[in-house]
Amino acid sequence: MQYRQRLGIVIVCLGVTMLFSVYSQLSDYFTYKLVKVNSDAPYISAPSSAYVSNLLTSIESIRKDCGQLCNTSRTGLPGPFFDHILANVNCIALFKNKYIDIGHGLPQAPGQIPTELIDEFTMNGRIPLKKYYLNQQYLGQKDKKLVWSEKLIEDWIALAKRGQLNGNYGAIETNALRDGLQHAPNIKGGRVLVIGSEIPWVEACVLEAGAREVVTLEYAEIVSEHPLVKTVLPYDFRMNFLNEKMELFDAVVTFSSVEHSGLGRYGDALNPWGDIIAIARAWCVTRSRGSLTIGVQYNFYDEFLRFNADRWYGKIRYPYLTTNWKQIYRGEGYQRVHVFTK
């Protein structure tokens, strides 16, 4: 009898521990998604005619330089996980266009898509449009400087090795990324570009996977004190490419970042193809047979745009997001990890 009572107590304790673990792993994600919400955002006044006019001018310039890449009506071929889309990409033109990297110039993030651009943002109505507003402007904000200490990154590498690194979204999502990195060619011993990071949890995972160097591209200014982690702002990244000062990368990694590109949430200008162009530029700076590991919010049959917060990807937009990249692996995770090669 006493044995059964003790066994029951042990089982209850284990159950409570597991529930707490799941809660802690998910709490970061939901906290991150709900902070800094401006409840008045849906009622922000319509943008001025001058703003819209200037924006449309910049969009036409981007459309011209983007060419076939930004034509989201083109068809592809069946792929392992979704259609495989090909396009001729003019890398020089994509990096040369100054409008792709400018900020929106407004006091706060835009709360509405101009009527003239609705079709471009929704792929002619194929992507449902919802409202979810966030104002977290980083681009061009001098007071947003972040510091990543060497100790922090090393501590997180150790946690990652034990499968206990929470990152931004909990250990389950972190381990899904770590699994993807094991299937990504040229991570080990490679020079790796990370697109978008507020805290260096992705960088810690990439170093744990054996990368020799990590370069993080981020809107906010970051000071990295780790000798293997460097950071670069979008303008400097662009100029390094144009001035032929950029060493090509062996692999690219991005997690929960590009789905925000072109939505204005982080200070960037509105751009219907901001996410597609970000991944195409990564293709431009990656060596032949290099890899792309990407985690974005994913639902194959139910994708949508929540303006201005984020995009959810599925069978319609994901093929355009990863234009020219060859699909090789689909992993797990709430923001399901996929791996591609060039």
Secondary structure, DSSP 4 states (H G I P E B T S, - for coil): -HHHHHHHHHHHHHHHHHHHHHHHHHHHHHHHHHTTB-TTGGGPPPPPHHHHHHHHHHHHHHHHHHGGGG-TT---B--SSS-B------HHHHHH-GGGG-B--SSS---S--GGGHHHHTTTTTS-EEEE-B----TT-GGG-EEE-HHHHHHHHHHHHTT---TTT-HHHHHHHHHHHHTSTT-TTSEEEEE--SSTHHHHHHHHTT-SEEEEE-SS-EEE-STTEEEE-HHHHHHHHHTT-PPPEEEEEEES-GGGTTSSTTSBPP-TTHHHHHHHHHHHTEEEEEEEEEE--B-TT--EEEEETEEEB-TTTHHHHTTTPEEEEE--TTTTEEEEE-
